[in-house]
Amino acid sequence: MFLAAALGLSALTAVGQTAYTVTGTTSTDMKKVYLLDVANRHALIDSAVVAADGKFQMKGTQAENAVLGLGYKDYVVLFINDGTPIDVSLPTQTLKGSPQNEKLNAYDRELTPLEIQMGNIVALARSGKVGKEQMDSIGKVYSVLSEKREARVMEIMRENKDNMIPVAYIGDMAYGLSYSQLKELCDPNRPYYNHPSMTLPKRLLDGLEKRAPGKLFTDMTIPDMDGKEHKLSEWIGKGQYVMVDFWASWCGPCRQEMPNVVQNYEKYHEKGFEIIGISFDQKAEPWKKAVEQMKMTWPQLSDLRYWQSAAAGVYGISAIPASILFDKEGKIMATDLRGAKLGEKLKELYGF
């Protein structure tokens, strides 16, 4: 579930520069090590030739508190550029430096086994060597590992309200965080609040404010597949539970989630549950074809304006799939109910 790259990352705002000094050791078969700007798509900053005894050194300046990483084979050893020299052992992925960076390194090594397992699953899925049944099985394993990692990273960010460690994770986590989680982390009183890595989380929070739980729905007009315009008020606030589902035919994760949405719609529609689909497509043909292919029998709307869709502005949608569940009076109950969460919520509402 990703927004177009142009909306996902922006240029870092001007910040003060701080000197970095990195020394370390690596295996003698390594010729070079690389210093990367982790928050800027791992852009190359510096490199150092490894001496015959495996030692290396780098010095320079970078933005204060930038999240940097030393590239070593398939791994990156993270640290925050806080002005304290660091000494790194790349074979063990350990470092000595400021208490903050030593703490970050411990977290990073704790998460590495999970991330390796997840990476192996992705590589297997992309290999084309697995059938549908095995793909479903490894997909479930990946989901469990992903949820475990996300839960632990959230704990880590909560454990470090008084330092800069959260900036090493929050940009990567932002799209998967709920309104309440983003609200908690985007606290102006925290020392990392004005860090450039907070640009995306703040933008997402601004969008979620428009669809915060308890907020009354905002009406809007948007055409259906025949070009006839409709208002959301035709369905929302009429005494039934309504989910507005934001998706697009070109969105892989949306298509992956749709069988789950269809299953729940078929189960609860006769009891009054309604779904309104709002597509972020640009062309009518692939939109209509996807609706037919995936047997989406609920009302479908789109102004075919991609990310300039009226729905993006009204409800602050900056990534899809996204959804909003409204209660019988038209107030927001929940957002982004995917996978098992959707069925669990509907079971809670309908009793079966």
N, C-alpha and C positions, 0 to 999 in steps of 0.2 A: 504494500500500500504506500505508494510513493507519489508525491507531487512532482510536477515537472521540475527538472533540475534548477531552472531559473528561480523558482520559488523556494526551493529547499535550502540553498546556500546563498549567502550574499557576501560581498567583500567585507573584510574586517574593517571596523571603524578605526580611526587613528588612536593608537594607544602608545604609552611610553615604551621605550626600548630598555631591555635588560641584558646584561652579558651572560653568556652561557660558557661553561668550561666542562667538557666531557672527556674523561679518561676511561680506559677500560681494557679488557682482555677478551680475546676470542680464540677460536681454534686456528692453528697455524695454516690451515688450508684456505682460510678466508683471505682474499686479497684487499677488499675494501669493505667498510661499513658506511651506512648512510644515515643522515639525520633528516627526519621527515616532519612536515607540518601536518599533524594528524587531523586537525580540525579543518584543514583546507585540502581535503581529498588526498592526503599523504603526499603533498607536493614536496619535491626535493629541496632541501635547504643547504646541506653541506655534506661533505664526504671526507673520509680519512683513509689513507693507505695503512694497512696493517703491517707492522714490522715483523721481522723474522721470528721474534719471540712471542708474537700474538698480541702485542700491545698497540694501542692507537690513542689519538688525542685530537680533539676539535675545540676551537674557540671562536666566538663571534658574538653577535647580538641578534636578538629577536624580540618580538613583542612581549612585554611583561605578562607573565602568567599564561603564555601560549602553551597549548598542549602539544608537546613534541614527542618523537619516538625514534629510537635507534632501530634501524632495519637490520635484521639478522635472519638470513634464509627466508623462511615463511613467517617469521614472528616479528613483532614490534614491541620493544620495551618502552613503556610510557613513562614520561615525567613531565612535570610542570615547570616552566622556565621562571623560577622564583629567585634567581640570582645566586643560589647556593651551588657550588660545584658538585658534580656527581661522578661516581666511579662505578662502572658497570662490568659485570661478568656476563657476557652474552650467552655462553653455553648453559649457565644456570638461570638466566633471565633475572638476575638479582642486581640490585644497586645499593650504593651507600650515598646518602645525601641529606637533605633536610628531613626532619621528621615527617613532614607532609608527603614528600616523595617516597620515602621508605614505606609509609602507610599505603600509598597508592600502588606501589610495586607489590605489596603483599596481597592487595585485593586483585590486582591484575593476574598474579600467579594462581590465585584461588579460582578465578573464572576461566583460565586457559583450558583446563581439561574439558569443560562444557563446550567451549567454543571450538575445540578441535573435533569433538564428536559431531557438532552441528555442521562444521565444514565438511567432514567426511560424508555425511548424509547428503549434503548439497551436491558434492562431487559425484556420488553414486547416482543420484536422481538425474543429473545432467549427462551421465555416461551413455544413456540409451540402452543399458544392459538389464534393466529391470522391467518386469511386466506390471500391469495395472494393480494386481493384488498386492504385490510386494511394494509398489509405490505407495499404496494406501497405508500399508503397515509402517513403512519408514517415515511417512508423513506424520503419522500419529506419534512416533517416537520423537521426531523433530519438534513437534508442538509441545510435548512434555518438557523437553530440554530447554526450548525457548522460554516457556513460562517460568521454569525454574531459574534461568538466568535473569529474566526480567524482574522477578521477585527479589532476587539477591541484590541486583543493581539498585533497585528502589530502596532496599534496606541500607545499602552503602551510602546513597545520597542523603538519606535521613540521618545517618550516623555522623555526617560531616557538614552540619549546618554552619560551622564556624570557620571553614577553610575553603580552599579552591578545588578540592577533589571532585565535587559534582560536575565541574565543567568538562572533565574527561569522559563523562558518560551521557550527559543530558541531551546533547545534540543527536546522538545515536538512538536514544530512547524516546525522543520527543513525540514522534508520530504514534507510538503505542500507549501513551499516557492518557489517563482519563482527565476530565475537567478538574476533579478534586486533587489529583496528584500534581497536575501542572500548577494549580493555584497554590498548593503547598510549597512547591519548589521555586516558583517565581515570586518569592517573598522579597520585597524591596529592602528589607533589613539584613539580608544575607550578604556576606562579603563578595560573593561571585555575581551578584545581580546585574552589574553593568559590564560583565565580561562579554566580548563579542559572540561567544558561543551561546549566549542567552537570546540572541536575536530571533532564532527560529522558535524556541519555546514560548517566547512572549507573543509572537505572531499567532501561534496556534492557540494560545490562551485567549487572545482577543477574539478569535473566531469562535471558540467554545463559549465565551461569555454570551454570545448571541443565541446559544442553544443550551444554556445552563438549566439543570433540573429545577422545576417549579415555574419556569418562565412560560407565559402564555404564548401560543403560536403567533407568528407573524404571517399575515396573509400575503399572497403573491399570485400573479397571473402568469400562466405558462401554457403553451399549446400542446395538444395531444398529437397522436400519430396521423390524424387527418387534418391537422392544422387548426382545429377548433380550440379556442382558448378556455381555460378552466382556472378557477380559484381554488386554493387549498381548502378554503372554508366550505366547499361543497362536501367535504368528507370529515375534516377535523372539527372537533367541538360539537358533534352531532350525536353524542351518547354512545360512541363506540371507541375501542382502542384502535389507533391508526399508526402505522409505521411508515415514515417517508424514507425511502431507500435511494441513496445517491450512488450512481454507478455509471459505467460506460462499456460499450461493446469491446473497446480496445484494452480494457483494464483486466489483466490476467487474474489478480486476486478477487476481483468482483465476480468473474465467471466461476472461479473455484468455489466461492461462497454460495452461489445462486442455488444449487440443489438443496442446500440446507434451508434457504429462504422459501423455496417452493414447497418443501416438505411441511414446514410449519404453517404456511398459508393454507395448504390443503387440509391440514388437521384442524385449524381454528377458524377458518373463514365462515363456516356455517354458524359459528357462535358469535359472529359479529366482528371478528378481526379483519381489518382492511390494510392493504399496502398500497402506497402511491409511489411508483417508480419515477425518479427524475434522472434522466441520462445527461452526461456531459459529452455526448457525441458531437461531431461536427457535420456528419452526413447522415441523411435519413436511412439510406439503404442498409448499411451495416447495423444500425440501431434496430431497425425493424426485423432484420434477419436474426439477430441475437435474441430478441424477444420471442420469436417463433421457435428457434432452436431450443431454448432453455425452458420453454413452456411457462412463461411468465404471464399469467392470465389476469393479473390485476391492472388497474389503470396506469398507463405509461405517458409521461410528459417530457418534453424537451424543447428548448429554444435553439438547439443545435449550435450553441456558441462556445463549446469547449469550456475552458476555465473562466471565460467571461460570462458564463451562464448567470442569469439573474439569481438563481439559487445559491451560487457561491457567495455573493455579497450579502444576501438576506440572512443566510444561516452560517456564514463564516466557514464554508467548506473549502479546505485547502488540500485534502487528500481523500481518495476513495479506495475501497468502499467505505461509506459512512452511512449512518442511519440515525433517525430520531424517532423514538416511541412517544406518542402523545396519549394522555389519558382521555376519559370520556368528555371532560370539559375543555380539552384542547391545551392542557398544560403539559410541558415536557416531563416525562417520567424517567427516561434513560436515553443514552446515546451509544451508538456503535456496539450493539449487541450482535456479536458474531459467534459462529460455531455453537457450542453447547449452551452458551449464555442466552441466546435467543429463546431456545426451547425451554430453558429453566425459568425464564421470566414469564413466558406465556403460560406455562404450567401453574406458576404462582397466581397469575391473574384469573385463569379459567378453571383451575382445580383439577386438571387431568393432563 
